[in-house]
């Protein structure tokens, strides 16, 4: 009995020590974010700042697990190593999920590890973490996902779960800084203004033609449109997502420096450019729109006529650098 | 006979082309002559010097030509301030700036000769800042703009791997103090202002230890 109490006291104090360290880190991040103008967490929000790779090294986890999580980290931050196999554009996971997928307001990836398996409107069935990651490969990387259960897929899910360490499964509270929270959509969006702003603020890194910049076969600045970019099925083709990403993250190192109108106008301009076809394309843009408009493309400019030249966006069969349209792993599930 | 107007047109276009070429690119051999005055500080191999006192002289060898040219133009215009460099830059014509820039860009990059003493812990912090950043302070990594292994990305983001530590320190402090602000959109300034003195020392020390370009072996596919 005595020893049980001692154990309880000991584990209590150990928990406290860990909690203090984690709360210090959380405080540092929240301070840095609020100084930049991001909102402080609301009382009812779940706040989690993931552990770092240094924390991993210092943890007591099995060395083999550490090795696999490290591999997941490496794949996340240098996804181009899968170029031609799983990735067919210039993106890394960390191109959109800044700070190695750890940053609030930059679509931190750990929520996927604690909210999935879950129902997803985009494909109208329950997805697990692997299928969610497969979605990024299919659309944002214009590619073909690593096979379910493969070494690379397990390594990536392990990295996601490591980032979620300590968070309860299926939390009830809303998550602080989840996704790319967007400012309210202004009444009018201007292509011309977006174009001018892009040239002033974005083109130094992302190029006049949105081609981005690659050096020695590695992506330094991702392509916001064109064959090197995400395809028409990626989350960021939704204007609200693009505006949120831009407002919260761009220019790099200067979040929230653009006005809401500016962020939306740049998003509108960027989203009015061509990119590889949506893998869900049926061969007919109107039919594709009918199928995927209500759940997805009502937020994008896919199938709409560009005001500057009358071009119908997405009305083509260009799949970019890959020689297939839809990876075989994309299919409905019925659980019957 | 029918070919004549086309030929004349073609010759005319070629001449125009030649003119545009001369105005936007430099000539390394002409640059070598114009750079005679640069060598006393930047050295004949473009390696510069990590002076322990006074200003460190940056390595120019292997830096991007457009980047070097822009810096010289900025010294002339006052967009980048440095009393010594202003007087040297003012000796150069517009064409000479392009020539000198080409000359240095074509040299093999040299490597800082380990003139900085730094502890393992300091170097580790430096490596973290250079390769991953410190997002708890919203410090993005050097690599995210300066490219793979910090060896430079395009005409705007110079290679900083292997650059002299005291030069890197001085520049980061100049951005902090806003005495240097010729970066596009304050991209460097906004990060420099989030670094503390230890961060600056650490990142400069670590970068100085790094190779300025891939070795022949590493660049094999």
Interface residues (C-beta under 8 A of the other chain):
Chain A: X25 X28 X29 X32 X33 X36 X49 X53 X98 X99 X100 X102 X103 X201 X204 X205 X213 X215 X216 X218 X220 X221 X251 X252 X253 X254 X255
Chain B: X132 X133 X135 X136 X137 X138 X140 X144 X145 X147 X148 X151 X152 X153 X154 X156 X157 X184 X185 X186 X187 X190 X191 X214 X219
